[in-house]
Amino acid sequence: MSLTHVVAGLSVGGLAALGGLGLITVAAGQSGALPPRPPACVSSGPVQGLSAAQAQNARIIVATAEQRAGRAGAYIALTVALAESDLKILSNPNDPAGAAFPSQGVGHDHDSLGLFQQRPGWGSASKRMDATESTQLFVDALLQVRGWQSMTPWHAAQTVQRSAFTGLPSAANGGSRVVGENYLHQTARASTILRVIEGDGAALDCGGAPADALTPATSGAHGLPSNFTLSPTSPAGRTAVAFALAQLGKPYLWGGNGPGSFDCSGLTQQAWRRAGVSIGRVVTEQLLDGSPTTQTALAPGDLVMIPGSEGTLASPGHVGMYIGHGLVVNAPRTGDVVRVVSYKSFVSKGLSGLRHIS
């Protein structure tokens, strides 16, 4: 993964306010222990209506949150940061520890710091005053909210932040009866900013499989042999493979979750989602899904993790789906399309893990 970014084309049932972005429910993260934090891919450039500092903070928030909580999580994080700090890293005289770090303004809300106005219970001042680390803290909390994906974004935001906008009228919330109304007021602005960042990132190369590790399987359409037949596997595995192969020829997009484009882990997640099985959004999460398997026991639908162009053996950056007959379907990299390659070429630069999902 490089220091560039594009966000996923994914929305959730509670994101009706986004309008026209599609309503797809996503399983983000895993229950229990939080998954490893993959590196973010951050774009750069101006965003209309924002200062340079605000724009870069927005890009960091989107890149960081999207990698672990999908597009929906990035959208929620943006609405919170807009409401809490107007996308500025704020110091606070009530917490002198924050003065040791660069700031873009001064806040006065209790002893809250940073983009998300997090109090000391969230973490150290150094983390709360850092755009990436404070976003990670927010995502940590969001992923622990059961059912956040089906909530309205402002309700999910309120559940994490516990602001004065509880739905019960009070002097502190101006008599509001709407849960998370302070976040609701930022949804249109957050949507606009998110779309800009999406557009900027669409052509950037944010990693994937190294080009020299991907040998086309055959001269057939997108590498799929014309006489391909699916080997015996579980009903769920059959459904997952069928979905993945139906995406052949669709373009790679970093963070893409379909239906028009995919990144590597977006393709495998959505394929297994079609089969009724929820797996993590990013490769490092999928490395923990299902159960380990071996090369000799590979079955169609199993996931194959490799370092990719910027990952490592211990922290893989690319994933494909084994489809049998020594073949892997994957969304390779920016500028390429979903296609079938040989398993041998796919793992030629190293194998990080093999996972049997169902």
Secondary structure by P-SEA (a helix, b strand, c coil): cccbbbbbcccccccccccccbbbbbbcccccccccccbbbbbbbbcccccaaaaaaaaaaaaaaaacccaaaaaaaaaaaaacccccbbbbccccccccccccccccccccccccccccccccccccccaaaaaaaaaaaaaaccccccccaaaaaaaaaccccccccccccccccccaaaaaaaaaaaaaaaaaaaaaacccccccccccccccccccccccccccccccccaaaaaaaaaaaaaccccccccccccccccaaaaaaaaaaaacbbbbccaaaaaacccccccccccccbbbbccccccccccccbbbbbccccbbbbbccccccbbbbbcccccccccccccccc
